[in-house]
C-alpha cells in the first residue's frame, strides 16, 4: 500500500515483470491440457509448494501429480488443479475487478470532460487522475492473477519423472506479442513514470494560494516525470560500458531516489 502511494510506476513495473514471466510460462506449458494464464500467475507467485520450496520450473511439473497429471497411457498431461479451484482461493473475482476499473474509468472520463468544457478543476483531482491511470494499468496486468492468496497448494514429488517437452512451435519466428514481452522492463518504468509526471503537469497553470506553492508544484511535477528517465539512462550507460553491478547500482539508486524524492515532502 505504501509503495503504491510513493511510487505507483514501480508497481506497474512489477506487474509488467510478473505478467511477462507468466506469459512465458504459459507458452512453455502450452502442451498441458487446461493450463491457463491464471495457472502461470499462480505458479509465479509461489502458489505450488513442496514444503517451503515454491515449484516454478516447468521441467519439474511432471514430478508433481498435484500440479500436472498424466492423461491415459500416453505422454499427454493435464492440470490437476483447475482454474476455478485456483480462483476460489483468490480474494477478488471478475465482478470486483470490473467495478474497480469502471470506477477509475468513470472518474478519468469525468475529469477529461470537465477539462474539455473549461470547468473548474483542482490539484487534488489532477493527482487522483494520475493515480487512477496507473492503477488501471496494474489492474489490467494483474487481471488473471489471484489476489491475496495466503497459503500455497502443497504438492508432493513422486519418485518417477515425467519430463515435459517444449512446444514444437517454439522454434518459429517470434510474433509481435513475444517481441513486446522482451522489452526491457525499465522502459516500462520510464514510460509510466513520465505519464504519471506528465499528468501532474496538467496543473501547471492552475492558481495556487502562494507563489511558493506554485513553484513547488512545478518542481515536483518535473521531478516526477524526469526521475524514471534518469534511472533508465543510467542503466543503459552501465550496460553499454559494461560497468560491474556493484558500481552500476550507484546511478540506479540515484535515479530511483530522484523518482521518489518528491513524495517524501
Buried (B, 14 or more C-beta within 10 A) or exposed (E): EEEBEBBBBBBBBBBBBBBBBBBBBBBBBEBBEBBBBBBBBBBBBBBBBBEEEBBBEBEBBBBBBBBBBEEEEEEEBBBBBBBEEBBEBBEBEEEEBEEBBEEBEEBBEEBEEEBEEEEEBEBEBBBBBBBBBBBBBBBEBBBBBBBEBEEBBEBEBEEEEBEBEBEEEEEEEEEEEBEEBEEEEBBBBBBBBBBBBBBBBBBEEEEBEEEEEBEBBBEBBBBBBBBBBBBBBBBEEBEEEEBEEEEBBEBBEBBBEBBBEBEEE
